[in-house]
Amino acid sequence: MNLAGKVNKVLYGGDYNPEQWPRETWAEDMRLLKLAGVDVVTINVFSWAALQPSENEYNFSTLDAIIETVTAAGMKICLATGTATHPAWMARKYPEVLRVNTDGSKRKFGDRQNSCPNSPVYRKYSASLARKLAERYGKLENIVAWHISNEYGGYCYCNNCENAFRKWTEKRYKTIAALNEAWNTSFWGHTYYDWNDIVAPSHLGGEWQHNRTSCQIQSIDYRRFYSDSLLDCYLAEADVLREVTPNIPVTTNLMGFFWELDYQKWGKHMDFISWDSYPWPGSTYARTAMAHALMRGCGEGKPFCLMEQTPSVTNWQPYNALKRPGIMRLWSYQAVAHGSDTVMFFQMRRSRGCCEKFHGAIIDHCGHENTRVFRETAAMGNELKKLGDAFLDSRLESETAILFDWDNWWATHLSAGPTIDMNYPEETFRFYDALARRNISADVIGVDTPLDSYKILFAPVLYMVKPGYREKLETFVRNGGTLVTGFFSGMTDERDLVSLAYPGELRSLCGIWVEETDALPPGKINGFVIKDSPLAGTWKAELLCDIIHPEGAQTVAAYESDFYAGTPALCRNNFGKGQVWYFGARVESSLIDKFCAMLCDERGIKPVFPPQDGIEGVRRVKGEQEFIFVLNHNTVDTGVTVPFACRDLLTDRDYKAGEHYTLPVAGVLILQKAR
């Protein structure tokens, strides 16, 4: 299920909280939002306290009035269930609903996402509220989606969670003997005799720092369990909504590279993927692009929506710089270029109090349209009206993919060695960045994603090899695919039990055996030389250096120093019709740039727009039409050459092949051409 049939353009709007303001302001809000081109609002995100003032009392009068006001203005509604914050009466009467911290202390009322996901009370009342909302408003024609809760996250270590964790482990391992084997509990005498012996790993036992734990697999399993627990809360509401309103799609807002939840698992249960994009100051456009790709990939072909961004400024970063003129538009079109069918903001009107009072909004505290931010958002709204449904239901096509897996992220971060500087998302980003700066489209995928459509798969730091994935990789390479992997890969199975010969299940595929791995502290480097190749040069090796013995693989480069000088640092192995590249060490980014360019040239993978510093090119495809988004992320006007005949949908200007154009700072082209 998707938004098709419910919309005829890229939706424009975002979070609206009129309950925080006197009703006299609502009419003016509607005037201003219509003036800004807003056509959808997300409402009721944090309204549980107003909707259910006591255990047996519901009051929908304010929400009725909000919906009537928005509907009369001709706007569509993304209706939230309001369950991200339980009401105070619930915490007072049922304190079990409050979370417990990792040190065992009980939280008090006064924060969002403070509900224990394994509390029967929370699940009962959240599902009940979802049902009442669906029954009351589900027949309204302007509701385009259900928005469950808000930005799920956080941990709890209460008795409810500990008991639920025991049941989760019993379901996963079936017998206590199997659990003891999987968790290697003979280590330090941690053997369990009964399911009731199992506790949640916390600072009270098992974990002593944010990434240090005596039993890594127990900590990994708790993260798996907790992601599942919050997913079960989402599903408890989603199941009710789908039962009552089967024609309204259901979603919740994800948060990109978010440590706590396995979004690839969540994506299977969402009708469309939506996420909140808040790049950190100084973040490159490629990092934001990869986050878009990660979120889009969680849906495996489902629609993808930008649910939140700020129109101007955040309030929660250390230094909350304004978005410079044009940047809101640029980043909005970047999201659209990467597949989003919406451009939405938090928020429509700035709050007057509490921790988000200085977070940006379309309507500022001054309450009128005579602001820079309002003028920019109104101009953006008018452009989206003009674009209509030109590229709705289009898709991105990629011949390369980056593997990203939450279990591998958790496992490498929690690993006791070989280095505290291992950063799994960063290692995957280095390859995405090299591709993005060449305007090579890359999907970010999980282990369940089919590989048939890809020519190259980058799987750096594939530490944990899950059941069946070796066979999947071997089929991919045997049929002609190129696999790129490297250090700290094939180390364990899904139980975090170490392979007895590294790189474990990947050994025959890579054609090597890794005897030892040397961890280099910051500032210490090894190096290697590559000759007679597009990769020719002298290169640095840092972080980790595998000591490799080839078993059929060709040595492309060898280390220059230390006792393992002369042993392979970079290997290539032919396997069936394809090949596997293995980087034995973390290499400098300039080598990755050259390497990715070489591989793409060898495989005939072309940029979607000529590569140029600071110029991003992204392609969406719809039938026989291509839409090439060209975005200037530079801080100066930049000349570009349009290599094909096309029309810019934003200006209606026609371009001839080879025509030059000066793209202004934060400028955007949307070039339509026949395939």
C-alpha positions as CSV (number, residue, x, y, z in Angstrom):
1,M,0.0,0.0,0.0
2,N,1.3,3.5,-0.8
3,L,0.1,7.1,-1.2
4,A,-0.9,6.5,-4.9
5,G,-4.5,7.6,-5.5
6,K,-4.4,9.8,-2.4
7,V,-2.1,12.5,-3.8
8,N,-1.3,14.1,-7.1
9,K,1.9,15.9,-6.2
10,V,4.8,15.9,-3.8
11,L,3.1,16.6,-0.5
12,Y,4.3,19.7,1.3
13,G,3.8,20.5,5.0
14,G,4.6,18.9,8.3
15,D,4.0,18.8,12.0
16,Y,1.2,21.2,13.2
17,N,0.5,21.6,16.9
18,P,-2.4,24.1,17.2
19,E,-3.4,22.7,20.6
20,Q,-0.4,24.6,21.9
21,W,-2.0,27.9,20.8
22,P,-5.3,29.7,21.4
23,R,-8.0,28.9,18.9
24,E,-8.0,32.5,17.7
25,T,-4.7,31.8,16.0
26,W,-5.9,28.8,14.0
27,A,-7.6,30.8,11.2
28,E,-4.5,32.9,10.7
29,D,-2.4,29.7,10.7
30,M,-4.6,28.4,7.8
31,R,-4.2,31.6,5.9
32,L,-0.4,31.5,6.3
33,L,0.0,27.8,5.6
34,K,-2.1,28.1,2.5
35,L,0.0,31.0,1.4
36,A,3.1,28.9,1.9
37,G,1.7,26.2,-0.4
38,V,1.2,23.7,2.5
39,D,-1.2,20.9,1.6
40,V,-0.6,18.3,4.3
41,V,-0.2,18.6,8.1
42,T,0.7,16.0,10.7
43,I,-1.4,16.4,13.7
44,N,-2.0,14.8,17.1
45,V,1.6,13.7,17.6
46,F,1.7,14.4,21.4
47,S,-2.0,14.7,22.4
48,W,-2.6,11.6,24.4
49,A,-3.0,13.6,27.6
50,A,-5.7,15.8,26.0
51,L,-7.5,12.9,24.4
52,Q,-7.6,10.7,27.5
53,P,-7.6,12.9,30.6
54,S,-8.4,9.8,32.9
55,E,-8.5,6.1,32.6
56,N,-12.1,5.8,31.6
57,E,-12.6,9.2,30.0
58,Y,-11.9,10.3,26.4
59,N,-12.3,13.8,25.0
60,F,-12.0,14.4,21.3
61,S,-13.5,17.9,21.2
62,T,-10.2,19.8,20.5
63,L,-9.0,17.2,17.9
64,D,-12.4,17.4,16.3
65,A,-12.0,21.2,16.0
66,I,-8.5,20.9,14.7
67,I,-9.5,18.4,12.0
68,E,-12.5,20.5,11.0
69,T,-10.3,23.6,10.7
70,V,-7.6,21.8,8.6
71,T,-10.2,20.0,6.4
72,A,-12.1,23.3,5.7
73,A,-8.8,24.7,4.5
74,G,-8.5,21.9,2.0
75,M,-5.5,20.2,3.5
76,K,-4.7,16.6,3.8
77,I,-3.9,15.0,7.1
78,C,-1.3,12.6,8.4
79,L,-3.0,11.6,11.6
80,A,-0.7,10.6,14.5
81,T,-1.9,8.3,17.3
82,G,-0.3,10.5,20.0
83,T,1.2,7.6,21.9
84,A,4.8,8.7,22.2
85,T,4.0,10.2,25.7
86,H,1.7,8.5,28.1
87,P,-0.5,10.8,30.3
88,A,0.4,11.6,33.9
89,W,-2.5,9.7,35.4
90,M,-1.1,6.5,33.9
91,A,2.3,7.0,35.5
92,R,0.6,7.8,38.8
93,K,-1.8,4.9,38.8
94,Y,0.4,2.4,37.0
95,P,4.1,3.2,37.8
96,E,5.1,0.0,36.0
97,V,4.6,1.9,32.8
98,L,7.7,4.1,33.5
99,R,11.1,2.9,32.3
100,V,14.1,1.8,34.4
101,N,17.6,3.1,33.7
102,T,20.6,0.9,33.2
103,D,21.7,1.6,36.7
104,G,18.4,0.3,38.1
105,S,16.9,3.7,39.0
106,K,13.2,4.2,38.2
107,R,12.3,7.1,36.0
108,K,9.6,9.6,36.9
109,F,7.0,11.1,34.6
110,G,8.1,14.0,32.5
111,D,9.7,12.9,29.2
112,R,8.6,11.5,25.8
113,Q,9.4,7.9,24.9
114,N,9.4,7.1,28.6
115,S,7.0,4.2,28.4
116,C,8.2,0.7,29.0
117,P,7.4,-1.2,25.7
118,N,6.8,-4.4,27.6
119,S,4.3,-2.9,30.0
120,P,0.9,-4.6,29.5
121,V,-0.7,-1.3,30.7
122,Y,1.0,0.8,28.0
123,R,0.2,-1.7,25.2
124,K,-3.4,-2.0,26.3
125,Y,-4.1,1.8,26.4
126,S,-2.0,2.7,23.3
127,A,-3.8,0.2,21.2
128,S,-7.2,1.2,22.6
129,L,-6.5,4.9,21.7
130,A,-5.5,3.9,18.2
131,R,-8.7,2.0,17.8
132,K,-10.8,4.9,19.0
133,L,-9.0,7.3,16.6
134,A,-9.5,4.9,13.7
135,E,-13.2,4.4,14.4
136,R,-13.8,8.2,14.8
137,Y,-11.8,9.6,11.9
138,G,-11.0,6.6,9.6
139,K,-13.6,7.5,7.0
140,L,-12.4,11.0,6.4
141,E,-11.3,11.3,2.8
142,N,-8.4,13.7,3.5
143,I,-6.5,11.4,5.8
144,V,-3.6,10.1,3.7
145,A,-1.7,8.2,6.4
146,W,-1.5,7.0,10.0
147,H,1.6,8.2,11.9
148,I,2.2,5.8,14.9
149,S,3.9,7.3,18.0
150,N,7.0,9.4,17.2
151,E,10.7,8.6,16.9
152,Y,10.8,5.4,18.8
153,G,13.9,4.8,20.8
154,G,15.5,4.4,24.2
155,Y,16.1,1.4,26.5
156,C,14.4,0.0,29.6
157,Y,15.7,-2.5,32.1
158,C,12.6,-3.0,34.3
159,N,11.2,-6.3,35.5
160,N,8.7,-6.3,32.6
161,C,11.6,-6.1,30.1
162,E,13.7,-8.6,31.9
163,N,10.9,-11.1,31.9
164,A,10.1,-10.4,28.3
165,F,13.8,-10.9,27.5
166,R,13.7,-14.3,29.0
167,K,10.8,-15.3,26.9
168,W,12.5,-13.8,23.8
169,T,15.6,-15.8,24.4
170,E,13.6,-19.0,25.1
171,K,11.8,-18.5,21.8
172,R,15.1,-17.9,20.0
173,Y,17.2,-20.7,21.4
174,K,14.5,-23.2,22.5
175,T,16.6,-24.9,25.2
176,I,18.9,-23.5,28.0
177,A,21.6,-25.7,26.7
178,A,21.4,-24.1,23.3
179,L,21.6,-20.7,24.8
180,N,24.6,-21.6,26.9
181,E,26.3,-22.8,23.8
182,A,25.4,-19.7,21.8
183,W,26.4,-17.4,24.6
184,N,29.6,-19.3,25.4
185,T,28.6,-19.1,29.0
186,S,31.4,-21.4,30.2
187,F,33.5,-18.3,29.9
188,W,33.8,-16.7,33.4
189,G,31.4,-19.3,34.8
190,H,28.3,-17.6,33.4
191,T,26.5,-20.9,32.8
192,Y,22.7,-20.7,33.2
193,Y,20.6,-23.4,34.7
194,D,17.1,-22.0,34.2
195,W,15.5,-19.3,32.1
196,N,14.9,-17.3,35.3
197,D,18.6,-17.0,35.8
198,I,18.9,-14.7,32.7
199,V,19.0,-11.0,33.4
200,A,19.0,-7.9,31.2
201,P,22.6,-6.9,30.7
202,S,23.0,-3.5,32.4
203,H,25.3,-1.6,34.7
204,L,24.0,-3.8,37.5
205,G,25.6,-6.8,35.8
206,G,27.3,-7.6,32.4
207,E,27.8,-4.1,31.1
208,W,30.1,-1.4,32.6
209,Q,30.4,1.2,29.9
210,H,28.4,2.3,26.8
211,N,30.3,-0.2,24.7
212,R,32.0,-2.6,27.1
213,T,30.3,-5.9,28.2
214,S,31.4,-9.2,29.6
215,C,29.3,-11.2,27.2
216,Q,28.9,-9.4,23.8
217,I,26.3,-11.8,22.4
218,Q,24.0,-11.2,25.5
219,S,24.3,-7.5,24.9
220,I,23.7,-7.9,21.1
221,D,20.7,-10.1,21.8
222,Y,19.3,-7.5,24.3
223,R,19.5,-4.9,21.5
224,R,17.8,-7.3,19.1
225,F,15.1,-8.0,21.7
226,Y,14.6,-4.3,22.5
227,S,14.2,-3.3,18.8
228,D,11.7,-6.2,18.6
229,S,9.9,-4.9,21.7
230,L,9.4,-1.4,20.3
231,L,8.4,-2.9,17.0
232,D,5.8,-5.0,18.8
233,C,4.4,-1.7,20.3
234,Y,4.2,-0.3,16.8
235,L,2.5,-3.4,15.4
236,A,0.0,-3.4,18.3
237,E,-1.3,-0.1,17.0
238,A,-0.7,-0.8,13.3
239,D,-2.8,-4.0,13.5
240,V,-5.7,-2.1,15.0
241,L,-5.5,0.7,12.4
242,R,-5.3,-1.8,9.5
243,E,-8.2,-3.7,10.9
244,V,-10.5,-0.7,11.1
245,T,-9.1,1.4,8.1
246,P,-7.5,-1.1,5.7
247,N,-7.2,1.5,3.0
248,I,-5.1,4.1,4.9
249,P,-1.3,3.4,4.9
250,V,0.5,3.2,8.2
251,T,4.0,4.5,9.1
252,T,6.2,5.9,11.8
253,N,9.1,8.3,11.6
254,L,12.6,6.7,11.5
255,M,15.9,8.5,12.2
256,G,18.5,7.4,9.7
257,F,21.6,5.9,11.2
258,F,20.0,5.3,14.6
259,W,21.9,2.9,16.8
260,E,19.0,1.5,18.8
261,L,16.6,0.0,16.3
262,D,17.1,-2.4,13.4
263,Y,15.2,-0.3,10.8
264,Q,15.6,-2.9,8.1
265,K,13.4,-5.2,10.2
266,W,11.0,-2.4,10.9
267,G,10.7,-1.5,7.2
268,K,9.1,-4.9,6.5
269,H,6.1,-3.8,8.6
270,M,5.7,-0.2,7.3
271,D,3.4,0.7,4.4
272,F,5.9,3.4,3.4
273,I,9.2,4.5,4.9
274,S,9.3,7.9,6.5
275,W,12.2,9.5,8.3
276,D,13.4,12.7,10.0
277,S,16.5,14.4,8.4
278,Y,18.6,16.7,10.6
279,P,22.2,16.8,9.2
280,W,24.8,17.9,11.7
281,P,26.7,21.2,11.0
282,G,29.5,20.6,8.5
283,S,28.1,17.3,7.4
284,T,28.7,16.6,3.7
285,Y,25.9,16.2,1.2
286,A,27.1,12.6,0.6
287,R,26.4,11.8,4.3
288,T,22.8,13.0,3.9
289,A,22.5,11.2,0.6
290,M,23.6,7.9,2.2
291,A,21.0,8.4,5.0
292,H,18.3,8.9,2.4
293,A,19.6,5.7,0.7
294,L,19.6,3.8,3.9
295,M,16.0,4.7,4.7
296,R,14.8,4.1,1.2
297,G,16.5,0.7,1.3
298,C,14.7,-0.3,4.4
299,G,11.5,-0.3,2.4
300,E,12.9,-2.5,-0.4
301,G,10.8,-0.8,-3.1
302,K,8.1,0.8,-0.9
303,P,7.4,4.6,-1.1
304,F,9.8,6.8,0.8
305,C,8.9,10.1,2.5
306,L,10.7,12.9,4.2
307,M,8.6,13.3,7.4
308,E,10.6,16.0,9.1
309,Q,13.4,18.5,8.5
310,T,13.8,22.0,9.9
311,P,12.9,25.0,7.6
312,S,15.6,27.0,9.3
313,V,17.3,25.9,12.5
314,T,17.4,23.1,15.0
315,N,17.4,23.6,18.8
316,W,19.2,20.5,20.1
317,Q,22.6,20.5,18.3
318,P,25.5,22.0,20.2
319,Y,25.6,25.0,17.9
320,N,22.4,25.7,16.1
321,A,23.3,27.6,13.0
322,L,20.7,28.9,10.6
323,K,20.2,27.3,7.3
324,R,21.6,29.8,4.9
325,P,19.4,31.2,2.1
326,G,18.6,28.5,-0.4
327,I,19.8,25.6,1.7
328,M,16.3,24.5,2.8
329,R,15.2,24.3,-0.8
330,L,18.5,22.5,-1.8
331,W,18.1,19.9,0.9
332,S,14.4,19.4,0.2
333,Y,15.1,18.7,-3.5
334,Q,18.0,16.4,-2.4
335,A,15.4,14.3,-0.5
336,V,13.1,14.3,-3.5
337,A,16.0,13.4,-5.8
338,H,16.7,10.3,-3.6
339,G,13.2,9.1,-3.8
340,S,11.0,11.1,-1.3
341,D,7.4,11.7,-2.3
342,T,7.0,14.4,0.4
343,V,8.8,17.5,1.7
344,M,7.7,18.0,5.3
345,F,8.9,20.0,8.2
346,F,8.9,20.1,11.9
347,Q,7.2,22.5,12.5
348,M,4.4,24.7,11.1
349,R,4.4,27.2,14.0
350,R,7.1,27.7,16.6
351,S,6.2,26.8,20.2
352,R,6.4,29.4,22.9
353,G,7.8,27.3,25.6
354,C,9.8,24.2,26.6
355,C,12.8,22.6,24.8
356,E,11.7,23.2,21.2
357,K,10.7,26.8,21.4
358,F,13.8,27.8,19.4
359,H,13.4,25.1,16.8
360,G,12.6,26.5,13.4
361,A,9.1,26.7,11.8
362,I,7.4,28.0,8.8
363,I,5.5,30.5,11.0
364,D,7.9,32.2,13.3
365,H,7.2,33.7,16.7
366,C,6.3,37.0,15.1
367,G,3.3,35.3,13.5
368,H,3.3,36.8,10.0
369,E,4.6,36.1,6.5
370,N,7.3,38.8,6.4
371,T,10.3,36.6,7.2
372,R,13.0,35.2,5.1
373,V,12.1,31.6,6.1
374,F,8.4,32.1,5.2
375,R,9.3,33.6,1.8
376,E,11.6,30.6,1.0
377,T,9.1,28.0,2.1
378,A,6.3,29.7,0.1
379,A,8.5,29.8,-3.0
380,M,9.3,26.1,-2.5
381,G,5.6,25.3,-2.1
382,N,4.7,27.1,-5.3
383,E,7.4,25.1,-7.2
384,L,6.1,21.8,-6.0
385,K,2.6,22.8,-7.2
386,K,4.1,23.5,-10.6
387,L,5.9,20.1,-10.7
388,G,2.7,18.3,-9.9
389,D,3.0,14.5,-10.3
390,A,5.8,14.6,-12.9
391,F,8.0,12.1,-11.1
392,L,5.6,10.6,-8.5
393,D,5.9,6.8,-8.5
394,S,9.3,7.0,-10.1
395,R,12.2,5.0,-8.7
396,L,16.0,5.1,-8.5
397,E,18.0,2.5,-10.4
398,S,21.4,1.5,-9.1
399,E,24.0,-1.0,-10.3
400,T,26.0,-0.7,-7.1
401,A,25.0,-1.4,-3.5
402,I,26.5,-0.9,0.0
403,L,25.7,-3.5,2.6
404,F,24.6,-2.1,6.0
405,D,23.5,-4.3,8.8
406,W,22.4,-3.4,12.3
407,D,23.7,-6.6,13.9
408,N,27.1,-5.9,12.5
409,W,27.0,-2.4,13.8
410,W,26.1,-3.6,17.3
411,A,28.6,-6.4,17.2
412,T,31.6,-4.3,16.0
413,H,30.8,-1.5,18.5
414,L,30.5,-3.9,21.4
415,S,33.5,-6.0,20.4
416,A,36.2,-6.4,23.0
417,G,39.0,-5.6,20.6
418,P,40.9,-5.2,18.4
419,T,40.4,-1.4,18.5
420,I,38.1,1.1,20.1
421,D,38.3,3.2,17.0
422,M,36.2,0.8,14.8
423,N,33.3,2.8,13.4
424,Y,31.1,0.6,11.3
425,P,28.9,3.3,9.7
426,E,32.0,5.3,8.8
427,E,33.6,2.4,7.1
428,T,30.5,1.8,4.9
429,F,30.2,5.6,4.2
430,R,33.8,5.8,2.8
431,F,32.7,3.7,-0.2
432,Y,29.3,5.4,-0.6
433,D,31.1,8.8,-0.5
434,A,33.5,7.8,-3.3
435,L,30.6,6.7,-5.5
436,A,28.4,9.7,-4.6
437,R,31.1,12.2,-5.6
438,R,31.3,10.5,-9.0
439,N,27.5,10.7,-9.3
440,I,27.3,6.9,-9.3
441,S,23.9,5.7,-7.8
442,A,24.3,3.3,-4.9
443,D,21.6,1.6,-2.9
444,V,22.1,0.9,0.8
445,I,20.8,-2.6,1.5
446,G,20.4,-5.2,4.1
447,V,21.2,-8.9,4.1
448,D,17.7,-9.8,2.9
449,T,17.9,-7.7,-0.2
450,P,18.2,-9.6,-3.5
451,L,21.5,-9.0,-5.3
452,D,20.5,-9.9,-8.8
453,S,20.3,-6.3,-10.1
454,Y,23.7,-5.2,-8.9
455,K,27.1,-5.4,-10.6
456,I,29.1,-4.4,-7.5
457,L,28.5,-5.0,-3.8
458,F,30.6,-3.2,-1.2
459,A,30.5,-5.1,2.2
460,P,33.2,-3.5,4.3
461,V,33.7,-4.9,7.9
462,L,31.3,-7.8,7.3
463,Y,32.2,-9.0,10.8
464,M,29.2,-11.2,11.4
465,V,28.1,-13.6,8.6
466,K,24.5,-14.6,9.1
467,P,23.1,-18.0,8.1
468,G,22.8,-18.4,4.3
469,Y,24.6,-15.1,3.5
470,R,27.8,-16.8,2.4
471,E,25.8,-18.8,-0.2
472,K,24.1,-15.7,-1.3
473,L,27.4,-13.9,-1.8
474,E,28.9,-16.9,-3.6
475,T,26.0,-17.0,-6.0
476,F,26.3,-13.3,-6.7
477,V,30.1,-13.5,-7.4
478,R,29.9,-16.8,-9.3
479,N,27.3,-15.2,-11.7
480,G,29.6,-12.3,-12.5
481,G,29.2,-9.9,-9.6
482,T,32.1,-8.0,-7.9
483,L,32.3,-8.2,-4.1
484,V,34.5,-5.7,-2.1
485,T,35.2,-6.6,1.5
486,G,38.1,-6.5,3.9
487,F,39.5,-6.4,7.4
488,F,37.5,-7.6,10.3
489,S,35.2,-9.6,8.0
490,G,34.0,-13.2,8.4
491,M,35.0,-13.1,12.0
492,T,31.9,-14.6,13.7
493,D,28.5,-16.2,13.0
494,E,25.2,-14.6,14.1
495,R,25.9,-15.8,17.7
496,D,29.1,-13.8,17.8
497,L,31.1,-17.1,18.0
498,V,34.5,-16.6,16.4
499,S,35.3,-18.5,13.2
500,L,38.3,-20.8,13.8
501,A,40.0,-19.6,10.6
502,Y,39.5,-16.0,9.5
503,P,37.7,-14.8,7.4
504,G,35.6,-17.7,8.3
505,E,32.8,-18.5,5.9
506,L,34.3,-16.0,3.4
507,R,37.6,-17.8,3.3
508,S,37.2,-19.7,0.0
509,L,35.3,-16.7,-1.6
510,C,38.1,-14.3,-0.8
511,G,40.8,-16.9,-1.5
512,I,42.8,-16.0,1.6
513,W,43.6,-16.9,5.2
514,V,44.1,-14.2,7.8
515,E,46.5,-15.3,10.5
516,E,46.6,-12.2,12.8
517,T,45.3,-8.6,12.8
518,D,47.5,-5.8,14.0
519,A,45.7,-2.8,15.6
520,L,47.5,0.5,14.9
521,P,46.9,3.4,17.4
522,P,46.1,6.8,16.1
523,G,49.0,8.4,14.2
524,K,50.8,5.1,13.4
525,I,50.6,3.9,9.8
526,N,52.0,1.2,7.6
527,G,51.9,1.5,3.9
528,F,52.1,-0.3,0.5
529,V,52.9,0.4,-3.1
530,I,50.8,-0.5,-6.1
531,K,52.5,-0.5,-9.6
532,D,51.2,-0.8,-13.2
533,S,47.6,-0.3,-12.4
534,P,45.0,2.5,-12.3
535,L,45.6,2.3,-8.6
536,A,49.4,3.0,-8.9
537,G,50.9,4.9,-6.0
538,T,52.1,4.8,-2.5
539,W,49.3,4.4,0.0
540,K,48.8,4.5,3.8
541,A,47.4,1.6,5.8
542,E,46.0,2.3,9.3
543,L,43.6,1.2,12.0
544,L,43.8,-2.5,11.4
545,C,46.3,-4.5,9.3
546,D,45.4,-8.2,8.5
547,I,48.4,-10.5,8.1
548,I,47.2,-12.5,5.1
549,H,48.2,-15.8,3.4
550,P,46.8,-16.1,-0.1
551,E,44.9,-19.3,-0.9
552,G,44.3,-18.7,-4.6
553,A,43.9,-14.9,-4.4
554,Q,46.3,-12.6,-6.3
555,T,48.4,-10.2,-4.2
556,V,47.9,-6.7,-5.6
557,A,49.9,-4.9,-2.9
558,A,52.1,-5.9,0.1
559,Y,52.9,-4.1,3.3
560,E,56.1,-2.0,3.4
561,S,57.1,-2.1,7.1
562,D,56.9,-3.9,10.4
563,F,57.5,-7.7,10.9
564,Y,54.8,-8.5,8.3
565,A,56.4,-6.4,5.6
566,G,56.0,-8.2,2.2
567,T,52.8,-9.9,3.2
568,P,49.6,-9.1,1.2
569,A,47.7,-5.9,2.0
570,L,45.3,-5.9,-0.9
571,C,44.1,-9.1,-2.7
572,R,41.9,-10.0,-5.7
573,N,40.3,-13.4,-6.1
574,N,38.6,-14.7,-9.2
575,F,35.5,-16.8,-8.3
576,G,33.3,-18.2,-11.0
577,K,32.5,-15.4,-13.5
578,G,33.2,-12.7,-10.9
579,Q,35.8,-11.5,-8.5
580,V,36.4,-10.5,-4.8
581,W,38.6,-7.7,-3.6
582,Y,39.9,-7.8,0.0
583,F,41.4,-4.8,1.7
584,G,43.6,-6.1,4.5
585,A,43.8,-2.6,6.1
586,R,41.9,0.6,6.3
587,V,43.3,2.7,3.4
588,E,43.2,6.4,2.8
589,S,40.1,7.8,1.1
590,S,41.9,8.9,-2.1
591,L,42.7,5.2,-2.8
592,I,39.1,4.3,-2.3
593,D,38.2,7.1,-4.8
594,K,40.5,5.6,-7.4
595,F,39.4,2.1,-6.7
596,C,35.7,2.8,-7.0
597,A,36.3,4.7,-10.3
598,M,38.4,1.8,-11.6
599,L,35.7,-0.8,-10.7
600,C,32.8,1.2,-12.2
601,D,34.8,1.8,-15.4
602,E,35.5,-1.9,-15.6
603,R,31.9,-2.8,-15.1
604,G,30.5,-0.2,-17.5
605,I,28.7,1.8,-14.7
606,K,28.3,5.4,-15.8
607,P,27.7,8.5,-13.7
608,V,24.2,9.9,-14.0
609,F,25.7,13.4,-14.5
610,P,29.4,14.4,-15.2
611,P,31.3,14.3,-11.9
612,Q,32.3,17.6,-10.5
613,D,33.3,18.8,-7.1
614,G,30.2,19.8,-5.1
615,I,27.7,19.0,-7.8
616,E,25.4,16.1,-7.0
617,G,23.6,14.3,-9.8
618,V,20.8,11.8,-9.0
619,R,18.4,10.1,-11.3
620,R,14.8,9.0,-10.9
621,V,13.1,6.8,-13.6
622,K,9.5,6.6,-14.5
623,G,8.6,4.5,-17.5
624,E,10.4,5.9,-20.5
625,Q,11.3,9.1,-18.8
626,E,14.4,10.0,-16.7
627,F,14.6,12.9,-14.2
628,I,18.1,14.0,-13.5
629,F,18.4,16.2,-10.4
630,V,21.5,18.4,-10.4
631,L,22.2,20.1,-7.1
632,N,25.0,22.7,-6.3
633,H,26.3,22.1,-2.8
634,N,29.2,24.5,-3.4
635,T,29.4,27.9,-1.7
636,V,30.0,29.6,-5.1
637,D,28.1,29.7,-8.4
638,T,29.4,26.8,-10.4
639,G,29.4,26.2,-14.2
640,V,28.1,22.8,-15.4
641,T,27.7,21.2,-18.8
642,V,24.5,19.5,-19.6
643,P,25.5,16.4,-21.6
644,F,22.1,15.5,-23.1
645,A,19.1,17.2,-24.6
646,C,16.5,17.8,-22.0
647,R,14.1,20.3,-20.3
648,D,14.4,21.8,-16.8
649,L,11.1,21.3,-15.1
650,L,11.7,24.2,-12.8
651,T,12.2,26.9,-15.4
652,D,10.8,25.2,-18.6
653,R,14.1,25.9,-20.3
654,D,15.3,23.5,-23.0
655,Y,18.9,22.4,-23.1
656,K,20.9,21.1,-26.0
657,A,23.5,18.4,-25.5
658,G,26.8,20.0,-24.4
659,E,25.2,23.3,-23.4
660,H,26.8,25.2,-20.5
661,Y,25.0,26.7,-17.6
662,T,26.0,28.5,-14.4
663,L,24.3,26.9,-11.5
664,P,24.0,29.4,-8.6
665,V,24.8,28.6,-5.0
666,A,22.3,26.1,-3.7
667,G,20.9,25.9,-7.2
668,V,18.8,23.0,-8.5
669,L,18.0,21.6,-12.0
670,I,15.4,18.9,-12.6
671,L,16.2,17.7,-16.1
672,Q,13.6,15.6,-17.9
673,K,14.7,13.5,-20.8
674,A,13.6,10.4,-22.7
675,R,15.5,7.2,-21.8
